[in-house]
Amino acid sequence: MKNDPIELVRGSGNLFRDFRHADADVAQLKAILAAEIIKTMDEQDLSVRKAHAQTGFAAADFSRIRNADLGRFTIDRLMTILNSLGSKVEVSVQVKHWDIASAPHI
């Protein structure tokens, strides 16, 4: 077992796509936005209650974001929350043609 070779699998850069999540690109963008919200809250030393007081969004929303429970959120809602924390969201789109048959099989 010690000398068994380790198989290296190169991912696509999107974990959700690598695990064949149905809406991989949407899930990836939501995760990125949620991570930025959490980062901003941490930088501003905001609890979920302080974030609610500052933005008007429910404390439960911030709690869900911190727990990566993003099913109830749309991309535009996450962007609006991030904007309300004082960040400016800029989006650029790059379309790449991708063959699902060549995806890593994890």
LINNORGI-V369331 format. One record per helix or strand of 2 or more residues. SS is the DSSP state (H for helix, E for strand). FROM is the first residue (numbers start at 1). TO is the last residue. Records with the same first field share a line. If there is no record, write none. Layout:
SS=FROM-TO / FROM-TO
This chain:
H=15-18 / 24-43 / 48-55 / 59-66 / 75-84 / 100-102
